[in-house]
């Protein structure tokens, strides 16, 4: 029988944080600025114990199937940009999402701003499919931006940084630059900056310029016809829950059969949310979860057995779920 919920190991990835650690059913990176790394994917009926460290591996050949687009076989991670660090509470990093995610099939995943500036517990993403032509063009642009070798620039302990993850020739390469770096509209050195032409080249300028192109819906990457953005419906989610005291009035019921205090495994560290647990939900359970959490805000409360639980959710992307 299909387990409730089905919990799989995922490939860990760097996400915005001051203090994150990788757990088998969650995506968290270690304190002190150590890069998060990708772990080999595996399948388990329950959440695996949280390892103290993991080893980078080439992009996974398995896939989480998005809808409405079909997922080719042997799809992995090509590129990803995330933010981390800076003066934020650790709990603000729970379930942080990437600024952009690109898979080896040439599909570009970008977050969608919710109506009214709200923060729903399940963030919306859209996907543009540039196909093999686009994937090749993006890979070439990654090399041109110098992301085939590890680089660090302009990063200080008290400032945030943008982490660029590139998978090139089966090797994962991480580069970090100050999050306020140049090459993005509205920032020093960006395309809308009047002084851009005279501003000196700062660390990461080419990487930020690439990021700007990837999130630009007008950039086709050579695909013909031009790709059209479609809603992305993940086949899996990383889910975090933490006890929040007495049941809040009007809280939505916890939608899964496995109760929150038995869900997944304890998250270490807890990122400022005492009792934080994490797990990965896939397939039919993922659809049940999404339907049941409609209208819940990120970190908002759900009810289970007379107790309130805060909940955070992050979508999974192709190449992140082991099967």
C-alpha positions as a LaTeX table, in Angstrom:
\begin{tabular}{lrrr}
\hline
Residue & $x$ (\AA) & $y$ (\AA) & $z$ (\AA) \\
\hline
Unk1 & 0.00 & 0.00 & 0.00 \\
Unk2 & 1.05 & 3.58 & $-0.59$ \\
Unk3 & 2.37 & 5.07 & 2.70 \\
Unk4 & 0.65 & 8.11 & 4.20 \\
Unk5 & 2.43 & 10.39 & 3.63 \\
Unk6 & 5.12 & 9.10 & 1.27 \\
Unk7 & 8.38 & 10.63 & 2.46 \\
Unk8 & 11.46 & 10.64 & 0.26 \\
Unk9 & 15.02 & 11.83 & 0.64 \\
Unk10 & 15.82 & 14.97 & $-1.33$ \\
Unk11 & 18.92 & 16.58 & $-2.78$ \\
Unk12 & 19.98 & 19.28 & $-0.35$ \\
Unk13 & 20.52 & 22.72 & $-1.76$ \\
Unk14 & 21.70 & 26.08 & $-0.44$ \\
Unk15 & 18.81 & 28.23 & 0.74 \\
Unk16 & 18.62 & 31.66 & 2.35 \\
Unk17 & 19.62 & 31.39 & 5.98 \\
Unk18 & 21.87 & 32.43 & 8.80 \\
Unk19 & 21.93 & 28.93 & 10.20 \\
Unk20 & 20.76 & 25.86 & 8.23 \\
Unk21 & 21.55 & 22.17 & 8.29 \\
Unk22 & 20.66 & 19.40 & 5.84 \\
Unk23 & 18.06 & 16.91 & 7.02 \\
Unk24 & 16.84 & 13.99 & 4.97 \\
Unk25 & 13.37 & 15.41 & 4.51 \\
Unk26 & 14.18 & 19.11 & 4.57 \\
Unk27 & 16.54 & 21.51 & 2.89 \\
Unk28 & 18.70 & 23.23 & 5.48 \\
Unk29 & 22.41 & 24.34 & 5.47 \\
Unk30 & 24.97 & 24.42 & 8.29 \\
Unk31 & 25.82 & 27.47 & 10.45 \\
Unk32 & 28.89 & 29.57 & 9.91 \\
Unk33 & 28.57 & 30.09 & 6.16 \\
Unk34 & 29.40 & 26.50 & 5.16 \\
Unk35 & 27.81 & 25.75 & 1.76 \\
Unk36 & 24.93 & 23.34 & 1.66 \\
Unk37 & 25.62 & 20.32 & $-0.54$ \\
Unk38 & 23.64 & 17.85 & $-2.54$ \\
Unk39 & 23.18 & 14.34 & $-1.20$ \\
Unk40 & 22.45 & 11.21 & $-3.20$ \\
Unk41 & 18.72 & 10.64 & $-3.55$ \\
Unk42 & 17.15 & 7.58 & $-2.00$ \\
Unk43 & 13.68 & 6.27 & $-1.27$ \\
Unk44 & 12.20 & 5.56 & 2.14 \\
Unk45 & 8.74 & 5.02 & 3.51 \\
Unk46 & 9.54 & 7.31 & 6.44 \\
Unk47 & 11.84 & 10.27 & 6.84 \\
Unk48 & 15.47 & 9.27 & 7.09 \\
Unk49 & 17.56 & 10.33 & 10.12 \\
Unk50 & 19.19 & 13.72 & 9.69 \\
Unk51 & 22.83 & 13.30 & 8.64 \\
Unk52 & 25.48 & 15.53 & 10.15 \\
Unk53 & 27.08 & 16.06 & 6.75 \\
Unk54 & 26.51 & 15.13 & 3.14 \\
Unk55 & 28.71 & 14.85 & 0.08 \\
Unk56 & 28.09 & 16.73 & $-3.20$ \\
Unk57 & 27.01 & 14.55 & $-6.09$ \\
Unk58 & 26.21 & 15.16 & $-9.75$ \\
Unk59 & 22.73 & 16.30 & $-10.68$ \\
Unk60 & 20.15 & 13.63 & $-10.01$ \\
Unk61 & 18.74 & 11.59 & $-12.87$ \\
Unk62 & 15.37 & 11.31 & $-11.17$ \\
Unk63 & 12.61 & 13.82 & $-11.41$ \\
Unk64 & 9.63 & 15.35 & $-9.68$ \\
Unk65 & 6.94 & 15.66 & $-12.34$ \\
Unk66 & 5.59 & 19.17 & $-12.79$ \\
Unk67 & 2.19 & 19.86 & $-14.27$ \\
Unk68 & 0.93 & 20.88 & $-16.77$ \\
Unk69 & 4.28 & 20.31 & $-18.52$ \\
Unk70 & 5.62 & 16.79 & $-18.87$ \\
Unk71 & 9.04 & 15.98 & $-17.43$ \\
Unk72 & 11.61 & 14.26 & $-19.67$ \\
Unk73 & 13.55 & 11.41 & $-18.12$ \\
Unk74 & 17.04 & 11.98 & $-16.69$ \\
Unk75 & 16.36 & 15.57 & $-15.67$ \\
Unk76 & 18.61 & 17.18 & $-13.06$ \\
Unk77 & 19.67 & 20.54 & $-11.69$ \\
Unk78 & 21.47 & 22.94 & $-14.03$ \\
Unk79 & 21.42 & 26.27 & $-12.19$ \\
Unk80 & 19.97 & 27.83 & $-9.08$ \\
Unk81 & 20.23 & 31.17 & $-7.30$ \\
Unk82 & 19.29 & 31.57 & $-3.65$ \\
Unk83 & 19.92 & 34.15 & $-0.94$ \\
Unk84 & 21.20 & 33.63 & 2.59 \\
Unk85 & 22.59 & 35.43 & 5.60 \\
Unk86 & 22.18 & 39.04 & 6.61 \\
Unk87 & 20.25 & 40.43 & 9.56 \\
Unk88 & 17.20 & 38.17 & 9.55 \\
Unk89 & 15.75 & 35.89 & 12.18 \\
Unk90 & 16.67 & 32.24 & 11.61 \\
Unk91 & 12.98 & 31.34 & 11.41 \\
Unk92 & 12.65 & 33.63 & 8.38 \\
Unk93 & 14.73 & 31.10 & 6.45 \\
Unk94 & 12.41 & 28.15 & 6.99 \\
Unk95 & 11.23 & 26.90 & 3.59 \\
Unk96 & 12.99 & 29.76 & 1.76 \\
Unk97 & 12.60 & 29.44 & $-2.02$ \\
Unk98 & 15.10 & 30.11 & $-4.84$ \\
Unk99 & 15.13 & 33.28 & $-6.89$ \\
Unk100 & 15.37 & 31.06 & $-9.96$ \\
Unk101 & 15.80 & 27.35 & $-10.63$ \\
Unk102 & 16.79 & 25.85 & $-14.00$ \\
Unk103 & 16.75 & 22.15 & $-14.86$ \\
Unk104 & 18.77 & 20.31 & $-17.49$ \\
Unk105 & 15.72 & 20.15 & $-19.78$ \\
Unk106 & 15.91 & 23.93 & $-20.17$ \\
Unk107 & 12.95 & 24.80 & $-17.95$ \\
Unk108 & 13.21 & 27.99 & $-15.89$ \\
Unk109 & 11.24 & 28.15 & $-12.63$ \\
Unk110 & 10.62 & 31.56 & $-11.02$ \\
Unk111 & 8.49 & 32.59 & $-8.03$ \\
Unk112 & 5.25 & 34.48 & $-8.55$ \\
Unk113 & 4.32 & 37.37 & $-6.29$ \\
Unk114 & 1.03 & 36.61 & $-4.57$ \\
Unk115 & $-1.90$ & 38.97 & $-5.04$ \\
Unk116 & $-1.92$ & 41.80 & $-2.53$ \\
Unk117 & 1.60 & 41.00 & $-1.38$ \\
Unk118 & 0.40 & 38.12 & 0.78 \\
Unk119 & 2.66 & 35.17 & 1.69 \\
Unk120 & 0.73 & 31.93 & 1.21 \\
Unk121 & 2.17 & 28.87 & 2.91 \\
Unk122 & 2.74 & 27.26 & $-0.50$ \\
Unk123 & 4.53 & 29.80 & $-2.71$ \\
Unk124 & 3.50 & 29.91 & $-6.35$ \\
Unk125 & 5.98 & 29.35 & $-9.17$ \\
Unk126 & 5.74 & 29.54 & $-12.92$ \\
Unk127 & 7.84 & 27.69 & $-15.49$ \\
Unk128 & 9.08 & 28.62 & $-18.97$ \\
Unk129 & 10.27 & 25.76 & $-21.16$ \\
Unk130 & 13.18 & 26.81 & $-23.39$ \\
Unk131 & 13.97 & 23.20 & $-24.36$ \\
Unk132 & 17.37 & 21.74 & $-25.27$ \\
Unk133 & 18.33 & 24.87 & $-27.22$ \\
Unk134 & 17.72 & 27.02 & $-24.17$ \\
Unk135 & 19.50 & 24.58 & $-21.85$ \\
Unk136 & 22.60 & 24.73 & $-24.06$ \\
Unk137 & 22.46 & 28.54 & $-24.22$ \\
Unk138 & 22.07 & 28.84 & $-20.45$ \\
Unk139 & 24.98 & 26.46 & $-19.86$ \\
Unk140 & 27.15 & 28.56 & $-22.18$ \\
Unk141 & 26.08 & 31.71 & $-20.33$ \\
Unk142 & 26.98 & 30.09 & $-17.01$ \\
Unk143 & 30.48 & 29.40 & $-18.31$ \\
Unk144 & 30.79 & 32.93 & $-19.71$ \\
Unk145 & 29.78 & 34.31 & $-16.31$ \\
Unk146 & 32.65 & 32.39 & $-14.75$ \\
Unk147 & 30.38 & 30.12 & $-12.73$ \\
Unk148 & 32.31 & 27.01 & $-13.76$ \\
Unk149 & 34.82 & 27.82 & $-11.00$ \\
Unk150 & 34.05 & 28.64 & $-7.37$ \\
Unk151 & 34.17 & 32.34 & $-6.51$ \\
Unk152 & 33.41 & 34.52 & $-3.48$ \\
Unk153 & 33.22 & 38.31 & $-3.51$ \\
Unk154 & 31.89 & 41.21 & $-1.47$ \\
Unk155 & 30.44 & 38.94 & 1.23 \\
Unk156 & 30.68 & 39.97 & 4.88 \\
Unk157 & 29.34 & 38.33 & 8.03 \\
Unk158 & 26.65 & 40.97 & 8.53 \\
Unk159 & 25.44 & 41.14 & 4.93 \\
Unk160 & 23.34 & 38.77 & 2.90 \\
Unk161 & 24.74 & 36.93 & $-0.07$ \\
Unk162 & 23.42 & 35.39 & $-3.25$ \\
Unk163 & 24.49 & 31.80 & $-3.76$ \\
Unk164 & 24.87 & 30.66 & $-7.35$ \\
Unk165 & 24.76 & 26.89 & $-7.81$ \\
Unk166 & 25.96 & 25.62 & $-11.20$ \\
Unk167 & 26.13 & 21.97 & $-12.21$ \\
Unk168 & 28.67 & 21.71 & $-15.03$ \\
Unk169 & 30.04 & 18.44 & $-16.41$ \\
Unk170 & 28.49 & 16.60 & $-13.47$ \\
Unk171 & 30.20 & 18.82 & $-10.90$ \\
Unk172 & 28.39 & 21.18 & $-8.55$ \\
Unk173 & 30.08 & 24.58 & $-8.25$ \\
Unk174 & 29.00 & 27.13 & $-5.61$ \\
Unk175 & 29.78 & 30.85 & $-5.81$ \\
Unk176 & 28.78 & 33.56 & $-3.34$ \\
Unk177 & 28.53 & 37.30 & $-3.88$ \\
Unk178 & 27.03 & 40.16 & $-1.89$ \\
Unk179 & 23.26 & 40.04 & $-2.36$ \\
Unk180 & 23.25 & 43.74 & $-3.25$ \\
Unk181 & 25.78 & 43.16 & $-6.01$ \\
Unk182 & 25.69 & 44.80 & $-9.43$ \\
Unk183 & 24.20 & 43.59 & $-12.65$ \\
Unk184 & 20.54 & 43.74 & $-11.63$ \\
Unk185 & 18.09 & 46.54 & $-12.46$ \\
Unk186 & 17.81 & 49.13 & $-9.70$ \\
Unk187 & 21.10 & 48.19 & $-8.06$ \\
Unk188 & 24.58 & 49.72 & $-8.47$ \\
Unk189 & 25.89 & 48.66 & $-11.84$ \\
Unk190 & 22.48 & 47.39 & $-12.92$ \\
Unk191 & 20.86 & 48.24 & $-16.25$ \\
Unk192 & 18.71 & 51.01 & $-14.75$ \\
Unk193 & 21.59 & 52.60 & $-12.81$ \\
Unk194 & 22.61 & 55.95 & $-14.41$ \\
Unk195 & 26.17 & 55.42 & $-13.23$ \\
Unk196 & 26.45 & 51.89 & $-14.51$ \\
Unk197 & 28.75 & 52.78 & $-17.38$ \\
Unk198 & 31.30 & 54.43 & $-15.10$ \\
Unk199 & 30.91 & 52.13 & $-12.08$ \\
Unk200 & 33.81 & 49.70 & $-11.60$ \\
Unk201 & 33.13 & 46.03 & $-12.17$ \\
Unk202 & 32.24 & 44.56 & $-8.76$ \\
Unk203 & 32.50 & 40.89 & $-7.75$ \\
Unk204 & 29.73 & 38.83 & $-9.26$ \\
Unk205 & 28.62 & 41.35 & $-11.88$ \\
Unk206 & 28.44 & 38.71 & $-14.62$ \\
Unk207 & 26.61 & 36.28 & $-12.34$ \\
Unk208 & 23.99 & 38.88 & $-11.39$ \\
Unk209 & 23.60 & 39.82 & $-15.06$ \\
Unk210 & 22.89 & 36.16 & $-15.83$ \\
Unk211 & 20.35 & 36.06 & $-13.00$ \\
Unk212 & 18.61 & 39.10 & $-14.48$ \\
Unk213 & 18.35 & 37.37 & $-17.85$ \\
Unk214 & 16.98 & 34.18 & $-16.33$ \\
Unk215 & 14.15 & 35.95 & $-14.49$ \\
Unk216 & 13.31 & 38.13 & $-17.50$ \\
Unk217 & 10.21 & 36.68 & $-19.22$ \\
Unk218 & 11.21 & 38.37 & $-22.48$ \\
Unk219 & 14.47 & 36.38 & $-22.69$ \\
Unk220 & 13.86 & 33.35 & $-24.95$ \\
Unk221 & 17.36 & 31.77 & $-24.82$ \\
Unk222 & 17.03 & 30.98 & $-28.52$ \\
Unk223 & 13.86 & 28.91 & $-28.11$ \\
Unk224 & 11.35 & 29.17 & $-30.93$ \\
Unk225 & 8.55 & 29.86 & $-30.48$ \\
Unk226 & 9.12 & 32.01 & $-27.43$ \\
Unk227 & 8.33 & 30.03 & $-24.26$ \\
Unk228 & 5.11 & 30.90 & $-22.47$ \\
Unk229 & 5.02 & 30.95 & $-18.68$ \\
Unk230 & 2.79 & 28.23 & $-17.21$ \\
Unk231 & 1.81 & 27.53 & $-13.60$ \\
Unk232 & 4.08 & 25.00 & $-11.92$ \\
Unk233 & 2.30 & 22.33 & $-9.88$ \\
Unk234 & 4.96 & 20.37 & $-7.97$ \\
Unk235 & 4.78 & 16.66 & $-7.35$ \\
Unk236 & 6.32 & 17.12 & $-3.92$ \\
Unk237 & 6.90 & 19.56 & $-1.08$ \\
Unk238 & 9.31 & 19.95 & 1.82 \\
Unk239 & 7.08 & 20.55 & 4.85 \\
Unk240 & 8.10 & 22.00 & 8.22 \\
Unk241 & 5.87 & 22.00 & 11.33 \\
Unk242 & 6.42 & 23.36 & 14.85 \\
Unk243 & 4.09 & 23.43 & 17.88 \\
Unk244 & 2.42 & 26.81 & 18.35 \\
Unk245 & 0.49 & 26.38 & 21.61 \\
Unk246 & $-3.27$ & 26.37 & 22.02 \\
Unk247 & $-5.44$ & 25.97 & 18.94 \\
Unk248 & $-5.90$ & 29.27 & 17.15 \\
Unk249 & $-9.43$ & 30.33 & 16.36 \\
Unk250 & $-10.34$ & 29.44 & 12.79 \\
Unk251 & $-7.15$ & 27.46 & 12.14 \\
Unk252 & $-7.35$ & 25.03 & 9.21 \\
Unk253 & $-7.22$ & 21.34 & 10.13 \\
Unk254 & $-3.95$ & 19.49 & 9.49 \\
Unk255 & $-4.68$ & 17.78 & 6.14 \\
Unk256 & $-2.50$ & 14.64 & 6.33 \\
Unk257 & $-3.15$ & 11.33 & 8.11 \\
Unk258 & 0.22 & 11.42 & 9.87 \\
Unk259 & $-0.19$ & 13.85 & 12.78 \\
Unk260 & 2.30 & 16.73 & 13.06 \\
Unk261 & 4.07 & 15.45 & 16.18 \\
Unk262 & 4.88 & 12.21 & 14.31 \\
Unk263 & 5.58 & 13.82 & 10.94 \\
Unk264 & 9.03 & 13.52 & 9.38 \\
Unk265 & 12.02 & 13.92 & 11.69 \\
Unk266 & 13.23 & 16.61 & 14.11 \\
Unk267 & 15.02 & 19.46 & 12.34 \\
Unk268 & 18.46 & 20.24 & 13.80 \\
Unk269 & 18.99 & 23.10 & 14.37 \\
Unk270 & 15.41 & 24.23 & 14.86 \\
Unk271 & 15.99 & 27.71 & 13.33 \\
Unk272 & 14.36 & 29.42 & 16.29 \\
Unk273 & 11.17 & 27.32 & 16.05 \\
Unk274 & 11.22 & 24.99 & 19.07 \\
Unk275 & 10.12 & 21.46 & 18.18 \\
Unk276 & 10.57 & 22.00 & 14.43 \\
Unk277 & 10.05 & 18.85 & 12.36 \\
Unk278 & 10.51 & 18.35 & 8.63 \\
Unk279 & 9.51 & 15.84 & 5.98 \\
Unk280 & 8.85 & 15.50 & 2.27 \\
Unk281 & 5.37 & 14.81 & 0.94 \\
Unk282 & 4.86 & 13.55 & $-2.63$ \\
Unk283 & 2.21 & 12.27 & $-5.03$ \\
Unk284 & $-1.41$ & 12.13 & $-3.88$ \\
Unk285 & $-0.42$ & 13.34 & $-0.42$ \\
Unk286 & 1.15 & 16.44 & $-1.97$ \\
Unk287 & $-2.14$ & 17.26 & $-3.67$ \\
Unk288 & $-4.03$ & 16.66 & $-0.43$ \\
Unk289 & $-1.63$ & 18.93 & 1.41 \\
Unk290 & $-1.93$ & 21.73 & $-1.14$ \\
Unk291 & $-5.73$ & 21.60 & $-1.11$ \\
Unk292 & $-5.88$ & 21.50 & 2.68 \\
Unk293 & $-3.57$ & 24.48 & 3.16 \\
Unk294 & $-5.39$ & 26.82 & 0.79 \\
Unk295 & $-5.73$ & 30.18 & 2.50 \\
Unk296 & $-3.05$ & 29.48 & 5.14 \\
Unk297 & $-0.19$ & 31.99 & 5.35 \\
Unk298 & 3.46 & 31.01 & 5.57 \\
Unk299 & 4.15 & 30.13 & 9.19 \\
Unk300 & 0.41 & 30.23 & 9.85 \\
Unk301 & $-1.36$ & 27.85 & 12.17 \\
Unk302 & $-3.10$ & 24.55 & 11.49 \\
Unk303 & $-4.95$ & 22.47 & 14.08 \\
Unk304 & $-4.35$ & 18.88 & 15.10 \\
Unk305 & $-5.74$ & 17.18 & 18.21 \\
Unk306 & $-6.54$ & 20.46 & 19.92 \\
Unk307 & $-3.04$ & 21.86 & 19.36 \\
Unk308 & $-1.94$ & 24.55 & 16.95 \\
Unk309 & 1.05 & 23.95 & 14.67 \\
Unk310 & 2.90 & 26.49 & 12.58 \\
Unk311 & 3.54 & 25.20 & 9.08 \\
Unk312 & 5.95 & 26.16 & 6.29 \\
Unk313 & 6.11 & 24.58 & 2.82 \\
Unk314 & 8.64 & 24.69 & 0.00 \\
Unk315 & 7.94 & 23.23 & $-3.48$ \\
Unk316 & 10.37 & 20.65 & $-4.88$ \\
Unk317 & 11.75 & 20.95 & $-8.41$ \\
Unk318 & 12.80 & 18.37 & $-11.03$ \\
Unk319 & 15.93 & 16.51 & $-9.99$ \\
Unk320 & 15.35 & 17.05 & $-6.26$ \\
Unk321 & 13.30 & 13.96 & $-5.41$ \\
Unk322 & 14.81 & 10.49 & $-5.28$ \\
Unk323 & 12.59 & 7.75 & $-6.61$ \\
\hline
\end{tabular}
